[in-house]
Amino acid sequence: MGTRSNVEKGAAAIEFALTTLVFWVPLLLGTLFIGTSLIKAIQTVQVARDVGHMYARAVDFSRPESEELVVRLALGMNMRPKGSSPPGDGVVILTTVTYIGDEQCAQMGLVGSQCVNRNQWVMTHRLVLGNAALRGSNYGDPPPGSTEPNGDILAPKYGNDSRFRLKNFNLLPEPPSGGFPAGGSAYMVEAYFRTSAVPGPFEPHGTYACALF
């Protein structure tokens, strides 16, 4: 039978162990969660960049085999082709961006106030791959049903309809001061992957990345 001193020492050891668990278990779980989120954030950036490189080189992502390629690039992130059931945890948004100047207005046959988007950044092509219900673009979305099956937005829609303007777009300097020519095209890819039902350290419930070429 132990002495009173031994019993007190044993109780203190148990209390210390329990106190340590209360500290270390949340720390371990938090480190695991943040580490997983960091890995997925890096993967999200890589998917956006890889798809952006191909998009800028005229790969047609409206073709099922091209979307399957994106799904393979996002291996391990539960991205599925659009229309899948269940729909998956990833969405990739492709947008062709252009700046409307006087020459572009004239080419579309828009005179004066008819060229609503003169001196504005607009989208001329938009495709959404994966689970479109997860989120929209950070820079605005075209009206439903306004794109062609291959993603094209036909002129003069993007010239005379303000709904095709990009919102808060500051990734390129406006022509002519920045060197980007009016009427030129830039290719933007936004990627978002849901990581958890618990808000993460980057964006609530997931990771987001944007690449521009």
Secondary structure, DSSP 4 states (H G I P E B T S, - for coil): ---HHHHHHHHHHHHHHHHHHHHHHHHHHHHHHHHHHHHHHHHHHHHHHHHHHHHHTT--TTSHHHHHHHHHHTTTS-B--TT-SS-BSEEEEEEEEEE--HHHHHHTT--GGG-TTTTSEEEEEEEEEE-TTS---TT--PPTT-S-TTSB--TTHHHH-GGGBPSS--SSPPTTTTSPPTT-EEEEEEEEEE--SS--SSBTTEEEEEEE-
